Amino acid sequence: MIVRGSVRVPGDKSITHRALLLASLAGGTSHLGGALTSLDARSCARVLRQLGTGISPLAPDRVITVTGRRRFQQPSEILNCGNSGTTARLLLGLLAAHPFAATLTGDPSLRRRPMRRVTVPLGLMGARFAERPGDGLPLTVRGGRLTGLRYEMPVSSAQIKSALLLAGVAGRVPVVLREPAGRSRDHTERMLRAFGYPVEEQDGWIAFAPGGRVEPFDLQVPGDLSSAAFLVGAASLAEGGALAILGVGLNPTRTGFLRVLARMGARVEVGAGHEAGGEPVGDLLVAPAELRGTTVAAEEIPGLIDEIPLLAVLASRAAGATTFHEVGELRVKESNRLELIAANLRAIGARAEADGNVVRVEGSDRRPAGRVRTDGDHRIAMAFAVLDTIPGARVQVDDLSCADVSFPRFAETLRGIGVVKRKTAFVKGSSR
């Protein structure tokens, strides 16, 4: 198949969430252009409306208007965060500084995801939690007056880090954090600096001081690099042509997968760009390439955790073996991604194994064929849909509609770049 033309991807999910949350704390009206309008973003907007924020309908190609009130009002109903772990965890940080009780829940997938990694440090700051047995939602947070925090995080996680920094914003207290290995995405730090908050980094520690103020703002959200990754993968596996992906966020804490792809021999050029809202933005030009296996080290994982499903399926087409180290965090994503990646690769005829916190994939030129189980995980679905673009492939993705969580109209976009076969093997339950 031949790739062609140019394409834009939906707005960055991480930036959209943080912009909605911070705009809700501003005492006035903010405007968000290019924001993601996926199911996750709609979940975030829905719960913020329950907390008293005015948010216009989220629709593609429309500027979103957010009317903040500086302090949330107590919700009259349970806050349903849908499938959005970002919404649940970051919102817990903000609610920890509000003097009322609020209960959060989500869909079955989100209810299985661990929350104590957030509630434990928030409890050290003074928030109280009523949890169900186990570690997950639903849970009730009762916030109030917070104290400052100095904390070494158990895992490198932008969601944990952001929840604690936002608690510092809402509670007006200092927060000092250390991530154990690698550097997770820093969108929250960049946004807070834009509002005048001192956020300094030294010797692996991040120090936040409550010296700024969130004011109404206008922001053009760049394209989501994690969504663009799937199109990069499809173009890399194509037989010819080239694909331009326009206006993508190129935050250095998000480009780890591009560095891994470069080691694998991928042909991805980063065009000259600009800055928007403190975030670098540019274009990607991708051409097909012969890939080779590589080793992905533990310290690289925090900067490419969302792209591992895509990298794993590309590894199954690369010459030699690829090993991913310290990827145990994949067990507690929207699904048990660690096991699903390995099991699904085996199901389509590839050689892969997950052993402890390590995934190893053997490359092959065998045509992939078989049924893929997604467990409702959008990134699993999109990664294996990329494999079905290979000539002669017969990959059955059991539910491509779950891609709507982060990439609305993914199947149409994939078809539009010229790589999807006229008759694909997406099965009942897909968005096609």
QUIJO-V66266 format. One record per backbone hydrogen bond with DSSP energy under -0.5 kcal/mol. CO is the residue of the C=O (numbers start at 1). NH is the residue of the N-H. If there is no record, write none. Layout:
BEGIN
co | nh
CO | NH
CO | NH
END
This chain:
BEGIN
co | nh
1 | 239
1 | 240
3 | 242
5 | 244
7 | 246
10 | 224
12 | 16
13 | 17
14 | 18
15 | 19
16 | 20
17 | 21
18 | 22
19 | 23
20 | 24
22 | 25
23 | 26
24 | 69
26 | 28
28 | 68
30 | 66
31 | 33
31 | 219
32 | 64
33 | 221
38 | 42
39 | 43
40 | 44
41 | 45
42 | 46
43 | 47
44 | 48
45 | 49
46 | 50
47 | 51
48 | 53
49 | 52
51 | 73
53 | 55
54 | 67
57 | 59
59 | 62
64 | 32
64 | 66
65 | 56
66 | 30
66 | 68
67 | 54
69 | 71
78 | 80
79 | 81
79 | 105
81 | 84
82 | 107
83 | 85
84 | 88
85 | 89
86 | 90
87 | 91
88 | 92
89 | 93
90 | 94
91 | 95
92 | 96
94 | 97
95 | 98
96 | 144
98 | 100
98 | 143
100 | 143
102 | 141
103 | 79
104 | 138
104 | 139
105 | 81
107 | 111
108 | 112
109 | 112
110 | 113
115 | 118
115 | 119
116 | 120
118 | 122
119 | 123
120 | 124
121 | 125
122 | 126
122 | 127
123 | 126
125 | 147
128 | 142
129 | 131
130 | 140
138 | 132
139 | 104
140 | 130
141 | 102
142 | 128
149 | 176
151 | 153
151 | 178
155 | 157
157 | 161
158 | 162
159 | 163
160 | 164
161 | 165
162 | 166
163 | 167
164 | 168
165 | 169
166 | 170
167 | 171
168 | 172
168 | 173
174 | 149
175 | 208
176 | 151
177 | 206
178 | 153
186 | 190
187 | 191
188 | 192
189 | 193
190 | 194
191 | 195
192 | 195
192 | 197
193 | 196
195 | 213
197 | 199
198 | 209
200 | 207
202 | 205
204 | 179
205 | 202
205 | 207
206 | 177
206 | 208
207 | 200
208 | 175
209 | 198
209 | 211
213 | 215
214 | 27
217 | 31
219 | 33
219 | 221
222 | 12
223 | 225
223 | 249
224 | 228
225 | 229
227 | 230
227 | 231
228 | 231
228 | 232
229 | 233
230 | 234
231 | 235
232 | 236
233 | 237
234 | 238
235 | 238
236 | 289
240 | 3
241 | 288
243 | 286
244 | 7
244 | 246
245 | 284
246 | 9
247 | 223
248 | 282
251 | 254
251 | 255
255 | 258
255 | 259
256 | 260
257 | 261
258 | 262
259 | 263
260 | 264
261 | 266
262 | 265
264 | 292
266 | 268
267 | 287
269 | 271
269 | 285
274 | 281
276 | 279
279 | 276
280 | 250
281 | 274
282 | 248
283 | 271
284 | 245
284 | 286
285 | 269
286 | 243
287 | 267
289 | 291
291 | 319
294 | 323
295 | 297
296 | 325
297 | 300
297 | 301
298 | 301
300 | 303
301 | 304
301 | 305
303 | 256
304 | 307
304 | 308
305 | 308
307 | 311
308 | 312
309 | 313
310 | 314
311 | 315
312 | 316
314 | 317
315 | 318
316 | 364
319 | 293
320 | 363
322 | 361
323 | 296
323 | 325
324 | 359
327 | 330
328 | 331
329 | 332
330 | 333
330 | 337
335 | 333
335 | 337
336 | 340
337 | 341
338 | 342
339 | 343
340 | 344
341 | 345
342 | 346
343 | 347
344 | 348
345 | 350
346 | 349
348 | 369
350 | 352
351 | 362
353 | 355
353 | 360
354 | 356
355 | 358
357 | 327
358 | 355
359 | 324
360 | 353
361 | 322
362 | 351
368 | 394
370 | 396
372 | 374
372 | 398
374 | 377
376 | 378
377 | 381
378 | 382
379 | 383
380 | 384
381 | 385
382 | 386
383 | 387
384 | 388
386 | 389
387 | 390
390 | 393
394 | 370
394 | 396
395 | 397
396 | 372
396 | 398
397 | 427
399 | 402
400 | 403
401 | 404
402 | 405
403 | 406
403 | 407
404 | 39
405 | 40
407 | 410
409 | 413
410 | 414
411 | 415
412 | 416
413 | 417
414 | 417
414 | 419
414 | 420
415 | 418
417 | 4
418 | 2
422 | 424
427 | 430
429 | 401
END
